[in-house]
Amino acid sequence: MQGFFVVLSFLVWAGIWFWFVKKRVGRGLFLSNVLGLIVGFVAATIILGVAAPKPTEAELVARETARRDKAAAEAKADAEAVAKKLEAEKNQDRSTMAAIICSNYVEQSLKSPKSADFPFGRAEGGMQRFADQRYKVRSYVDAKNAFGAEIRTWYLCDIQYQSGTDADMRSWSVKQLTFEK
């Protein structure tokens, strides 16, 4: 029924516009077109506002229900996307970052941290990945000891990612850090 009133208001608008252009006594064509456009639009708006039927209570309820259903579906889709992102993050391989974080902890425990020289991959002796973002890194560091001599020390680091930024040491917890002699 509302579609009928939309068509009717459009026809009234076009009719008034045409009438103003046709009966342009003393007005130019441009002025008649502008007046016809404006007066026709006002008349069409009044017809839609006054004559068009107001939505019934049932239609209002149906619209509100549809809006709520759409909002609930969007919220569910957002929750599923967040869950999928968390699952992907949980399964992400952070082995390279684990080796780097381990080397940072090793460097902190050295007598001369500035002299530390790690191998390129930082996990020269191997890397094991376990469930729940837990990693075991075996590697070495070349650093000066208390007497100033540079020695190679192998270490085993058991580390687990908790949450947060991968490169932040606070996002990791060291389960065990042992040095081999």
Backbone hydrogen bonds, N-H to C=O, Kabsch-Sander energy under -0.5 kcal/mol:
donor,donor_aa,acceptor,acceptor_aa,energy
5,F,1,M,-1.3
6,V,2,Q,-1.9
7,V,3,G,-2.3
8,L,4,F,-2.6
9,S,5,F,-2.5
10,F,6,V,-2.0
11,L,7,V,-2.5
12,V,8,L,-2.4
13,W,9,S,-2.4
14,A,10,F,-2.6
15,G,11,L,-2.7
16,I,12,V,-2.8
17,W,13,W,-2.3
18,F,14,A,-2.7
19,W,15,G,-2.6
20,F,16,I,-2.5
21,V,17,W,-2.0
22,K,18,F,-2.7
23,K,19,W,-2.6
24,R,21,V,-0.8
25,V,23,K,-1.3
27,R,24,R,-1.7
32,S,28,G,-2.2
33,N,29,L,-2.2
34,V,30,F,-2.3
35,L,31,L,-2.6
36,G,32,S,-2.6
37,L,33,N,-2.3
38,I,34,V,-2.4
39,V,35,L,-2.9
40,G,36,G,-2.2
41,F,37,L,-1.9
42,V,38,I,-2.3
43,A,39,V,-2.5
44,A,40,G,-2.4
45,T,41,F,-2.3
46,I,42,V,-2.2
47,I,43,A,-2.3
48,L,44,A,-2.3
49,G,45,T,-2.4
50,V,46,I,-2.5
51,A,47,I,-2.1
52,A,47,I,-0.9
52,A,48,L,-0.6
60,L,56,T,-2.3
61,V,57,E,-2.5
62,A,58,A,-2.5
63,R,59,E,-2.5
64,E,60,L,-2.4
65,T,61,V,-2.8
66,A,62,A,-2.4
67,R,63,R,-2.4
68,R,64,E,-2.5
69,D,65,T,-2.7
70,K,66,A,-2.3
71,A,67,R,-2.3
72,A,68,R,-2.7
73,A,69,D,-2.5
74,E,70,K,-2.4
75,A,71,A,-2.4
76,K,72,A,-2.4
77,A,73,A,-2.3
78,D,74,E,-2.5
79,A,75,A,-2.4
80,E,76,K,-2.4
81,A,77,A,-2.2
82,V,78,D,-2.4
83,A,79,A,-2.5
84,K,80,E,-2.4
85,K,81,A,-2.3
86,L,82,V,-2.7
87,E,83,A,-2.3
88,A,84,K,-2.4
89,E,85,K,-2.5
90,K,86,L,-2.4
91,N,87,E,-1.7
92,Q,89,E,-0.8
94,R,92,Q,-0.7
98,A,94,R,-2.4
99,A,95,S,-2.0
100,I,96,T,-1.8
101,I,97,M,-2.8
102,C,98,A,-2.5
103,S,99,A,-2.0
104,N,100,I,-1.7
105,Y,101,I,-2.1
106,V,102,C,-2.6
107,E,103,S,-2.6
108,Q,104,N,-1.8
109,S,105,Y,-1.0
109,S,106,V,-0.8
110,L,107,E,-1.1
112,S,144,K,-0.6
115,S,112,S,-1.4
116,A,113,P,-1.4
117,D,142,D,-1.7
122,R,119,P,-0.7
125,G,138,R,-2.0
126,G,123,A,-1.4
126,G,138,R,-0.6
128,Q,136,K,-2.4
130,F,134,R,-3.5
134,R,130,F,-0.7
134,R,131,A,-0.7
135,Y,159,I,-3.3
136,K,128,Q,-2.3
137,V,157,C,-2.9
138,R,126,G,-2.5
139,S,155,Y,-1.9
141,V,153,T,-2.0
142,D,117,D,-2.6
143,A,141,V,-0.6
143,A,151,I,-2.3
145,N,149,A,-2.5
148,G,145,N,-1.6
151,I,143,A,-2.8
151,I,149,A,-0.6
153,T,141,V,-2.6
153,T,151,I,-0.5
154,W,180,E,-0.6
155,Y,139,S,-3.1
156,L,178,T,-2.8
157,C,137,V,-3.0
158,D,176,Q,-3.4
159,I,135,Y,-2.8
159,I,157,C,-0.6
160,Q,173,S,-2.3
161,Y,133,Q,-2.6
162,Q,171,S,-3.6
163,S,171,S,-0.5
168,D,165,T,-1.3
169,M,167,A,-0.5
171,S,168,D,-1.9
172,W,169,M,-1.4
173,S,160,Q,-2.7
175,K,158,D,-2.9
175,K,173,S,-0.6
176,Q,158,D,-1.8
178,T,156,L,-2.6
180,E,154,W,-3.2
